Amino acid sequence: MKFNGLLIILIFPSFLSIHISAQNSDSIEVKNNPCKSDIFFNAGFLGVWLVGNINAERQIVRREALSLYVRAGVGGLASWGPARAEYIVSLTSLSGRNGHYFESNLGICALKETGYKADIWPYVYLGYRKQKPGKSRFLRLGAGFPDSICIGMGFCL
């Protein structure tokens, strides 16, 4: 009897540790990280410059306090002159925890006026992203080129 009791005391913790290590680590990280894929809409304004675009992001690197995404977007830019179509490809970096993130984007933007070739410009954005842990929706505030001073809303997929 002593041998069986000792055997149970030694074997049970090893089964418990195997079960714990088999848990999905993503379930622990979700509370501190934004979503893996998302879609959001931006609207920006600066003087006579009005910008609107819709974007999709996909996470490529995920760490406790840093996530990297690839981003693609399409939209339009209007001013006193002719309207232009806007196409965006960029790399997004989110750093932070508990729903408060510093967001930076660096990429390229093609601005195309009807009947003309597209002009290629750098795409730069710095801002703040608020997403409550465990929630799908998020809010973006920031400034950049060509987004100007903008606000955006989105959700995780």
C-alpha positions in Angstrom: 0.0 0.0 0.0 2.8 2.4 0.8 4.4 1.7 -2.5 1.1 2.4 -4.5 0.6 5.6 -2.5 4.2 6.8 -3.2 3.8 5.9 -6.9 0.6 8.0 -7.1 2.3 10.9 -5.4 5.2 10.8 -7.9 3.2 10.1 -11.1 0.2 12.5 -10.6 2.4 15.7 -10.6 4.1 14.6 -13.8 0.8 14.1 -15.6 -0.4 17.5 -14.3 2.8 19.2 -15.6 2.3 17.5 -19.0 -1.3 18.8 -19.1 -0.3 22.3 -18.2 2.5 22.4 -20.7 0.1 21.2 -23.5 -2.1 24.3 -23.0 -2.2 26.7 -25.9 0.1 29.6 -25.1 -2.0 31.9 -27.3 -4.8 31.8 -24.7 -2.5 33.4 -22.2 -1.2 36.1 -24.6 -4.5 37.2 -26.0 -5.2 39.4 -23.0 -2.0 41.4 -23.7 -2.0 41.4 -27.4 -4.1 42.8 -30.2 -5.8 40.4 -32.7 -4.1 38.4 -35.5 -6.1 39.9 -38.3 -8.2 43.0 -38.5 -10.0 45.4 -40.7 -10.4 49.2 -40.0 -11.6 52.4 -41.6 -9.6 55.7 -41.3 -10.8 59.2 -41.9 -8.3 62.1 -41.9 -8.5 65.9 -42.3 -6.0 68.7 -42.5 -7.0 72.0 -43.9 -8.3 71.3 -47.4 -7.1 67.7 -47.4 -9.7 65.0 -46.7 -8.6 61.3 -46.7 -10.6 58.1 -46.2 -9.5 54.5 -46.5 -10.2 50.9 -45.6 -7.4 48.7 -44.5 -6.6 45.0 -43.6 -3.8 43.9 -41.4 -2.3 40.5 -40.8 0.0 39.8 -37.8 3.4 38.3 -38.7 5.3 38.6 -35.4 3.8 38.3 -31.9 5.6 39.0 -28.7 4.4 39.9 -25.2 4.6 43.7 -25.8 5.3 44.0 -29.5 3.4 42.9 -32.6 4.2 43.4 -36.3 1.7 43.4 -39.1 1.6 43.7 -42.9 -1.0 46.1 -44.0 -2.8 46.8 -47.3 -5.4 49.5 -47.9 -7.3 51.4 -50.5 -9.1 54.7 -50.3 -9.4 58.2 -51.6 -7.9 61.6 -51.1 -9.8 64.8 -51.9 -8.7 68.5 -51.9 -9.5 71.6 -53.9 -7.9 69.9 -56.9 -9.0 66.6 -58.4 -9.7 63.6 -56.2 -7.1 60.8 -56.1 -7.3 57.1 -55.4 -5.0 55.9 -52.6 -3.3 52.5 -52.4 -1.3 51.6 -49.3 1.2 48.8 -48.4 3.0 49.1 -45.1 4.5 47.4 -42.1 2.7 48.2 -38.8 4.3 48.0 -35.4 2.2 47.9 -32.2 3.9 48.1 -28.8 2.2 48.2 -25.5 0.1 46.2 -23.1 -3.4 45.9 -21.6 -5.2 47.5 -24.5 -3.0 50.6 -24.9 -0.7 50.5 -27.9 1.7 52.9 -29.7 1.3 52.3 -33.4 3.8 53.1 -36.1 3.5 52.5 -39.9 6.1 52.7 -42.6 5.5 51.8 -46.2 4.6 53.1 -49.6 1.5 54.8 -50.9 0.4 55.2 -54.5 -1.8 58.2 -55.3 -3.5 58.0 -58.6 -5.4 60.8 -60.3 -7.8 59.8 -63.0 -6.1 59.7 -66.4 -2.6 60.0 -65.0 0.1 57.6 -63.8 0.3 56.9 -60.1 2.7 58.9 -57.9 4.6 56.8 -55.4 5.0 58.4 -52.0 6.3 57.2 -48.6 3.6 56.2 -46.1 4.3 57.3 -42.5 1.9 57.1 -39.5 2.3 57.5 -35.8 -0.5 57.0 -33.4 -2.3 55.4 -30.5 -4.6 52.3 -30.6 -7.0 51.5 -27.8 -8.4 47.9 -27.7 -9.9 46.5 -24.5 -8.3 43.1 -23.7 -10.5 40.3 -25.0 -12.6 42.7 -27.1 -12.8 42.7 -30.9 -13.3 46.5 -31.6 -10.6 49.1 -31.4 -10.1 52.8 -31.9 -7.1 54.5 -33.6 -5.9 58.1 -33.3 -2.9 59.5 -35.0 -1.2 61.5 -37.7 0.8 60.8 -40.8 1.2 61.2 -44.5 -1.0 61.1 -46.4 -3.6 60.3 -43.7 -3.2 63.8 -42.1 -4.7 63.9 -38.6 -7.0 60.9 -38.5 -9.3 58.7 -36.5 -10.1 55.1 -37.3 -12.3 52.3 -36.0 -11.9 48.6 -36.7 -12.5 45.1 -35.5 -10.7 41.8 -35.3 -11.5 39.0 -37.7 
